[in-house]
């Protein structure tokens, strides 16, 4: 089952329940059964090797007591034998522990790498409306923060926890084997540690869940501040956004301090349990020796074995806070993987035209953005959409591109609904380009040929030439091999948009949707991007959400959208002659341009 945790916006991506998370973790670990067997065997043997020293020292106590009047050589021989056994077991246990830690870390890291790959791959298949409603910070924090937490746990926490658990079990068995009565005294520690956990877990669990949600909220605010820096500067709102970031960071900090406060109180309870049980073991052991029920060496060995439990048993309890943190992160990652994806069909788009019928869409109850849109776009027809801000242009574009499913109505190519088509098959037919483009880290050639990595050098340069980018690309230090994206050569908004349009030419879809794809150009780069957009739409069907009315004049048809409805449509000259809403927009645009 999948649960959800509300965030700032009231919606986040789902979080998996504990049972689902555990099953997914087991399946990931079981993918490498040979390595899993090596982990189990080496860990158990390392735990057994740890029993040798306490038992050998306890036996030495009895031997020295029994040979009190024997020659010194005999007694020294007993000491040498005990020392040799202890040293040999220590070396063997160290080697086995190292192997166990190494193999456990490799097993865990490989499982986390697979899960991280699954999370990103699954997120790309999710309904975009769900991802957007959660905000970018939620998904980014799962792929980055949560993934890092789980990876750290798999490399450090899991090996320690496995070895500690095996050490506790093996040592407890050793205690019982020395003398069952002494073993029962040692077992008193179990309920005391249990009481500590019973106090700790109900208090720490909600705090950890809130802490992970606070990290996601902080990531969302940081991303918003970074990506919206130009808007913030334009309105002088930097301090307002910084205050929001400070508030979310302070909440995350306070929750982390609350976790640490709980952890220190838990450590104190653990120390109390260790002191009480060790005192009981020595005191009762003294009585048992006086009653001649056990030997002094047996009590010494039992005390040493119980002391040996301090670190692994206390560590297991203390590690519960890290386990909960890693578990919360793992549940968030598994929640993405287990989120149902929209039902897809294996059928590829099979028609020549895009047909939208009765399109209605709402992002929330009571707020419908589109109201019964009917639109037919013929093959090779370029349709421009204009309208006021908030009229539903971008929503229509995203539905036509198959990115967002309509609330009601259908959008098809032939007999296939677009949002039902497998994304890979759909993108070979329809490509969406928005004003928010991304430049991927790597060479410029890799960035442009992303849709078709096998594109030839001639095809690459032809695409760059058609969007007007060949000149400045040739002037780069390494041409198409110049590194762009994060840490690479900085591109202007116009150059980045030209590369995005060049990708479309490399992909060569039958239909393209341009949602204000030239909006970032500004007045200086508008002509260059409009020419690039014209090259992209030439010879293919297109829906163009026009940022400037200069883009609409050469369109085959213009659709005027107002309040989520088609107000009028037709060729440019006809609409201007009609004297309606488009004529008003064109007149205002012409006067502004003049």
C-alpha positions in Angstrom: 0.0 0.0 0.0 1.1 3.6 -0.5 0.4 6.4 1.9 0.9 10.1 1.4 2.3 12.9 3.5 0.9 16.3 3.0 3.3 19.1 2.3 3.2 22.8 1.8 0.8 22.6 -1.1 -1.3 19.8 0.5 0.1 17.3 -2.0 3.3 15.3 -2.2 4.3 12.2 -4.0 3.3 9.1 -2.2 5.3 7.5 0.6 5.4 3.7 0.8 4.2 1.9 4.0 6.7 -0.2 6.0 5.6 -3.5 4.6 5.9 -2.4 1.0 9.3 -0.8 1.7 10.6 -4.0 3.3 9.5 -6.2 0.4 11.1 -3.9 -2.2 14.3 -3.9 -0.1 14.4 -7.7 0.1 13.8 -8.0 -3.7 16.7 -5.6 -4.3 19.1 -7.5 -2.1 18.0 -10.8 -3.5 19.2 -9.8 -7.0 22.7 -10.8 -5.9 22.2 -14.1 -4.0 25.9 -15.2 -4.1 27.0 -11.9 -2.5 24.2 -12.2 0.1 25.4 -15.7 1.1 29.0 -14.4 1.5 27.7 -11.6 3.8 25.8 -14.1 6.0 28.6 -16.6 6.3 31.4 -14.1 7.0 29.3 -12.2 9.5 28.3 -15.4 11.5 31.9 -16.6 11.5 33.2 -13.2 12.6 30.7 -13.4 15.5 31.8 -16.9 16.5 35.5 -15.8 16.4 34.6 -13.1 18.9 33.6 -15.7 21.5 37.0 -17.2 21.7 38.8 -14.5 23.7 36.2 -14.3 26.7 35.9 -18.1 26.8 39.7 -18.6 26.7 40.3 -16.0 29.5 37.6 -17.6 31.6 39.2 -21.0 31.1 42.5 -19.5 32.0 41.1 -18.3 35.3 40.0 -21.8 36.2 43.4 -23.3 35.1 45.5 -20.9 37.1 43.3 -21.5 40.1 43.5 -25.3 39.7 47.3 -25.2 39.3 48.1 -22.8 42.0 50.9 -25.1 43.4 52.1 -26.3 40.0 55.5 -25.4 38.4 55.7 -21.9 36.8 56.3 -23.4 33.3 52.9 -25.2 33.5 51.1 -22.0 34.4 53.0 -20.0 31.8 52.0 -22.6 29.3 48.3 -22.0 30.1 48.8 -18.2 29.7 50.6 -18.6 26.3 47.9 -21.0 25.0 45.1 -18.5 26.0 47.1 -15.6 24.5 47.7 -17.5 21.2 44.0 -18.5 21.0 42.9 -14.9 21.7 45.4 -13.4 19.2 44.5 -16.0 16.5 40.8 -15.5 16.9 41.3 -11.7 16.9 43.1 -11.8 13.6 40.6 -14.2 12.0 37.7 -12.2 13.4 39.2 -9.0 12.0 39.6 -10.4 8.5 36.1 -11.9 8.6 34.6 -8.6 9.9 36.4 -6.6 7.2 35.1 -9.0 4.5 31.6 -8.9 5.9 31.6 -5.0 6.0 33.0 -4.8 2.5 30.6 -7.3 1.0 27.6 -5.8 2.8 28.5 -2.3 1.6 28.9 -3.6 -2.0 25.5 -5.4 -1.8 23.8 -2.3 -0.3 25.4 0.2 -2.7 24.4 -1.9 -5.7 20.8 -2.1 -4.4 20.7 1.6 -3.8 22.0 2.3 -7.3 19.3 0.1 -8.8 16.7 1.8 -6.7 17.9 5.3 -7.6 17.8 4.3 -11.3 14.2 2.9 -10.8 13.1 6.1 -9.0 14.3 8.4 -11.8 13.0 6.2 -14.5 9.6 5.8 -12.9 9.4 9.5 -12.2 9.8 10.2 -15.9 6.8 8.0 -16.6 4.5 9.5 -13.9 1.7 11.8 -14.8 3.3 15.3 -15.0 0.4 16.9 -13.2 1.1 14.7 -10.1 4.8 15.6 -10.2 4.1 19.3 -10.7 1.5 19.4 -7.9 4.0 18.1 -5.5 6.5 20.7 -6.5 10.1 20.2 -7.8 11.6 20.1 -4.3 9.7 16.9 -3.3 11.1 14.8 -6.2 14.6 16.4 -6.1 14.9 15.7 -2.3 14.0 12.1 -2.9 16.5 11.6 -5.6 19.2 13.7 -3.9 18.8 13.9 -0.1 16.9 10.6 0.5 19.1 8.7 -2.0 22.2 10.0 -0.2 20.8 9.1 3.2 20.0 5.5 2.1 23.4 5.2 0.3 25.2 6.3 3.4 23.2 3.8 5.5 24.0 1.0 3.1 27.7 1.7 3.2 28.0 2.3 6.9 24.9 1.7 8.9 23.8 -1.7 7.4 27.2 -3.4 7.8 27.4 -2.2 11.4 23.8 -3.3 12.1 24.2 -6.7 10.6 27.5 -7.4 12.4 26.0 -6.1 15.7 22.9 -8.2 15.4 24.9 -11.4 14.7 27.3 -10.6 17.5 24.3 -10.2 19.9 22.8 -13.5 18.9 26.0 -15.5 18.9 27.2 -14.0 22.2 23.8 -14.7 23.8 24.1 -18.3 22.7 27.6 -18.4 24.2 26.4 -17.0 27.5 23.7 -19.7 27.8 26.3 -22.4 26.8 28.7 -21.4 29.6 25.9 -21.7 32.2 22.2 -21.3 31.6 21.7 -19.5 34.9 24.3 -16.9 34.1 22.8 -16.6 30.6 19.3 -15.9 32.1 20.8 -13.1 34.2 22.4 -11.6 31.1 19.0 -11.8 29.3 17.6 -9.3 31.8 19.2 -6.6 29.6 16.8 -7.4 26.8 13.6 -6.1 28.4 15.5 -3.1 29.7 16.7 -2.2 26.2 13.1 -3.0 25.0 11.8 -0.4 27.5 14.2 2.1 26.1 13.0 1.5 22.6 9.4 1.5 23.7 10.0 5.0 25.1 12.0 6.2 22.1 10.3 4.9 19.0 6.9 6.5 19.4 8.6 9.8 20.1 11.2 9.7 17.3 9.2 8.2 14.5 6.9 11.3 13.9 9.9 13.6 14.3 11.9 11.8 11.6 8.9 11.9 9.2 8.5 15.6 9.9 12.2 16.1 9.4 12.2 14.5 6.0 9.2 16.6 4.9 10.9 19.7 6.2 14.0 18.8 4.1 11.7 18.6 1.1 10.1 21.9 1.8 13.5 23.5 2.3 14.7 22.1 -1.1 11.6 23.4 -2.8 12.1 26.9 -1.4 15.8 26.8 -2.4 15.0 25.7 -5.9 12.3 28.4 -6.2 14.7 31.1 -5.1 17.5 29.9 -7.5 15.3 29.4 -10.6 13.3 32.5 -10.0 16.1 34.9 -9.1 15.5 37.2 -12.1 11.8 37.6 -11.1 12.8 38.2 -7.5 15.2 40.9 -8.5 12.8 42.5 -10.9 10.3 43.0 -8.1 12.8 43.6 -5.3 11.4 40.6 -3.5 14.8 39.0 -2.6 14.3 39.5 1.1 10.8 38.0 1.1 12.1 34.8 -0.5 15.1 34.7 1.8 12.7 35.0 4.7 10.8 31.9 3.4 14.1 30.0 3.0 15.2 31.0 6.5 11.9 29.8 8.0 12.0 26.4 6.2 15.7 26.0 7.1 15.0 26.9 10.8 12.2 24.3 10.9 14.5 21.6 9.5 17.2 22.6 12.0 14.9 22.6 15.0 13.6 19.1 14.1 17.2 17.8 13.7 18.0 19.2 17.2 14.9 17.5 18.6 16.1 14.2 17.1 19.5 14.6 18.7 17.9 15.4 22.1 15.9 12.2 22.0 19.0 10.3 21.0 21.1 11.5 24.0 18.3 10.5 26.4 18.1 7.1 24.8 21.9 6.7 25.3 21.5 7.4 29.0 18.8 4.7 29.3 21.1 2.2 27.5 24.0 3.0 29.9 21.7 2.4 32.9 20.7 -1.0 31.5 24.3 -2.0 31.0 25.4 -1.0 34.5 22.5 -2.7 36.2 22.8 -6.0 34.4 26.6 -6.2 34.7 26.3 -5.5 38.4 23.7 -8.3 38.7 25.8 -10.7 36.7 28.9 -10.2 39.0 26.9 -10.2 42.2 24.8 -13.3 41.4 27.9 -14.9 39.9 29.8 -14.4 43.2 26.9 -16.1 45.0 27.0 -19.0 42.5 30.7 -19.5 43.0 30.3 -19.5 46.8 27.6 -22.1 46.4 29.9 -24.1 44.1 27.3 -24.0 41.3 29.7 -22.5 38.8 33.4 -21.8 38.6 35.1 -18.4 38.9 36.3 -18.8 35.3 32.7 -19.3 34.1 31.6 -16.1 35.9 34.6 -14.2 34.4 33.9 -15.5 30.9 30.2 -14.6 31.3 31.1 -11.1 32.5 33.5 -10.6 29.6 30.9 -11.9 27.1 28.2 -9.6 28.5 30.7 -6.7 28.4 31.4 -7.6 24.8 27.7 -7.1 24.2 27.8 -3.4 25.3 28.9 -2.1 21.9 26.8 -4.2 19.6 23.6 -4.3 21.8 23.8 -0.6 22.6 24.7 0.1 19.0 21.7 -1.7 17.8 19.4 0.4 20.0 21.3 3.7 19.3 21.2 2.9 15.5 17.5 2.9 15.5 17.5 6.6 15.0 19.6 6.2 11.9 17.6 3.2 10.9 14.4 5.3 11.1 16.0 8.2 9.2 17.2 5.8 6.5 13.8 4.0 6.6 11.9 7.2 6.1 14.1 8.1 3.1 13.8 4.6 1.7 10.0 4.7 2.1 9.9 8.0 0.2 12.0 6.5 -2.7 10.0 3.4 -2.8 6.8 5.5 -2.8 7.9 7.0 -6.2 8.6 3.5 -7.6 5.3 2.1 -6.4 3.2 5.1 -7.6 0.9 3.8 -10.4 1.7 5.2 -13.8 -1.1 6.1 -16.2 -2.3 3.2 -18.3 -0.4 3.2 -21.6 -1.2 1.4 -24.8 1.2 -0.4 -27.0 -0.4 1.2 -30.1 1.5 4.0 -31.8 -0.3 7.1 -33.0 -1.9 5.9 -36.3 -3.6 8.9 -37.8 -2.6 11.9 -39.9 -4.3 14.6 -37.8 -4.6 15.7 -34.2 -8.3 15.8 -33.2 -9.4 17.3 -29.8 -13.1 16.8 -28.9 -14.9 18.3 -25.9 -11.7 19.1 -24.0 -12.3 20.2 -20.5 -9.6 20.5 -17.8 -9.4 21.6 -14.2 -6.4 21.7 -11.8 -8.7 21.9 -8.8 -12.3 21.5 -8.0 -14.4 24.5 -9.0 -11.7 26.0 -11.3 -12.1 24.7 -14.8 -9.4 26.1 -17.2 -10.8 24.7 -20.5 -14.5 24.5 -21.4 -15.4 22.1 -24.2 -12.6 22.8 -26.7 -13.0 21.2 -30.2 -10.0 21.5 -32.4 -8.8 19.7 -35.6 -5.2 20.2 -36.8 -4.5 18.7 -40.2 -1.2 17.2 -41.2 1.4 19.9 -42.0 -1.0 22.6 -40.8 0.4 25.3 -38.5 -2.1 26.5 -36.0 -1.3 29.5 -33.8 -3.0 30.1 -30.4 -3.4 33.5 -29.0 -5.3 34.9 -26.0 -5.0 36.8 -22.7 -2.9 35.5 -19.8 -4.8 32.8 -18.1 -7.0 31.9 -21.1 -5.8 28.3 -21.1 -3.3 28.4 -23.9 -0.5 26.5 -22.2 -3.0 23.9 -20.8 -4.3 23.3 -24.3 -0.7 22.9 -25.6 0.2 20.4 -22.9 -2.9 18.3 -23.6 -2.3 18.4 -27.4 1.3 17.3 -26.6 0.0 14.4 -24.6 1.7 15.6 -21.4 -1.4 16.3 -19.4 -4.6 14.1 -19.7 -7.8 16.2 -20.1 -10.3 16.0 -17.2 -13.0 15.4 -19.8 -13.1 14.9 -23.6 -10.5 13.3 -25.8 -7.4 14.3 -27.8 -6.4 11.7 -30.4 -4.2 11.0 -33.3 -6.2 8.6 -35.4 -8.0 6.2 -32.9 -5.4 6.5 -30.1 -5.7 9.0 -27.2 -2.5 10.8 -26.8 -2.1 10.6 -23.0 -2.5 6.8 -23.3 0.4 6.3 -25.8 3.7 5.0 -24.5 5.9 8.1 -24.0 8.7 6.9 -26.2 6.3 6.2 -29.1 4.5 9.5 -28.5 7.6 11.6 -28.6 8.5 10.1 -32.0 5.3 11.6 -33.2 4.8 14.8 -31.1 7.5 17.0 -29.5 6.8 19.8 -27.0 9.1 22.8 -26.6 8.4 25.4 -23.9 10.1 28.6 -22.9 11.8 26.8 -20.0 14.5 24.8 -21.8 17.3 22.8 -20.2 20.8 22.5 -21.3 22.2 19.1 -20.3 25.8 18.7 -19.0 28.0 17.4 -21.7 29.2 18.4 -25.2 27.0 20.5 -27.3 26.8 17.7 -29.9 25.5 15.3 -27.2 23.0 17.9 -26.0 21.5 18.5 -29.5 21.5 14.8 -30.6 19.9 13.7 -27.3 16.7 12.5 -29.1 18.7 10.5 -31.6 22.3 9.8 -30.5 23.2 8.1 -33.8 22.6 11.3 -35.8 25.5 12.0 -38.2 27.7 15.1 -38.1 26.0 16.3 -41.3 22.6 16.1 -39.7 23.8 17.9 -36.6 25.2 20.8 -38.5 22.2 21.0 -40.8 19.9 21.3 -37.7 22.2 24.0 -36.3 22.2 25.9 -39.6 18.4 25.8 -39.9 17.9 27.3 -36.5 20.6 29.9 -37.1 23.0 28.5 -34.5 25.8 27.3 -36.8 27.7 30.6 -36.8 28.1 31.0 -33.0 28.6 27.2 -32.5 31.5 27.2 -35.0 33.1 30.1 -33.1 33.1 28.2 -29.8 36.6 27.0 -28.5 35.9 23.4 -29.4 32.9 23.8 -31.8 30.2 21.1 -31.2 32.5 19.4 -28.7 32.4 22.4 -26.4 31.1 21.4 -23.0 27.8 23.1 -22.1 25.4 22.8 -19.1 26.5 22.8 -15.5 30.2 23.8 -15.2 30.4 24.3 -19.0 30.3 27.1 -21.5 27.5 29.5 -20.5 24.8 30.0 -23.1 22.5 33.0 -23.6 18.8 32.4 -23.4 18.6 32.7 -27.2 21.4 30.2 -27.7 19.8 27.7 -25.3 16.5 28.0 -27.0 18.1 27.5 -30.5 19.7 24.3 -29.2 16.3 23.1 -27.9 14.7 23.8 -31.4 17.6 22.1 -33.1 16.8 19.0 -31.0 13.4 18.9 -32.6 14.9 18.9 -36.1 17.1 15.9 -35.0 14.1 14.1 -33.6 12.0 14.9 -36.7 8.5 14.3 -35.3 5.4 14.6 -37.4 3.9 17.2 -35.1 5.4 19.8 -32.8 4.0 22.0 -30.0 5.7 25.2 -29.3 4.5 26.8 -26.0 5.9 30.3 -26.1 9.2 28.8 -27.2 10.5 32.2 -28.2 9.5 34.1 -25.1 13.0 34.1 -23.5 14.5 35.9 -26.5 13.7 39.4 -25.6 13.4 42.1 -28.3 17.0 41.6 -29.5 16.7 37.8 -30.1 13.1 37.6 -31.2 13.7 37.6 -34.9 16.4 34.9 -34.6 14.1 32.6 -32.6 11.1 33.3 -34.7 13.1 32.3 -37.8 14.2 29.1 -35.9 10.7 28.3 -34.9 9.5 28.7 -38.5 12.2 26.3 -39.6 11.0 23.8 -37.0 7.4 24.0 -38.0 8.0 23.8 -41.8 6.7 20.6 -43.3 5.0 19.3 -40.2 1.9 19.9 -38.2 2.3 22.4 -35.4 0.5 24.1 -32.5 2.2 27.4 -31.7 1.3 29.3 -28.5 2.4 32.7 -29.7 4.3 35.0 -27.4 4.4 37.7 -30.1 1.7 38.2 -32.7 4.4 38.6 -35.3 4.5 34.7 -35.1 0.9 34.4 -36.1 0.8 36.1 -39.4 2.3 33.2 -41.4 0.3 30.5 -39.5 -2.3 28.6 -41.6 -4.9 29.2 -38.9 -5.2 31.3 -35.8 -7.2 30.2 -32.8 -8.2 33.0 -30.3 -8.7 31.5 -26.8 -10.4 33.5 -24.1 -11.6 32.2 -20.7 -10.9 28.6 -21.8 -13.1 28.8 -24.9 -12.4 29.3 -28.6 -13.7 32.8 -29.4 -12.8 32.8 -33.0 -10.5 31.1 -35.5 -9.3 31.5 -39.1 -6.4 32.9 -41.2 -4.8 36.1 -40.2 -6.3 38.3 -42.9 -9.8 37.0 -42.3 -9.7 37.6 -38.6 -8.3 41.1 -39.0 -11.0 41.9 -41.6 -13.7 40.5 -39.2 -12.9 43.2 -36.6 -13.2 40.9 -33.6 -11.0 40.1 -30.7 -8.0 39.1 -32.8 -8.3 42.4 -34.8 -8.1 44.3 -31.4 -5.0 42.3 -30.4 -3.4 42.8 -33.7 -4.1 46.5 -33.7 -2.6 46.9 -30.2 0.4 44.8 -31.2 1.0 46.8 -34.4 0.8 50.1 -32.5 3.2 48.8 -29.9 5.6 47.5 -32.5 5.5 50.8 -34.3 
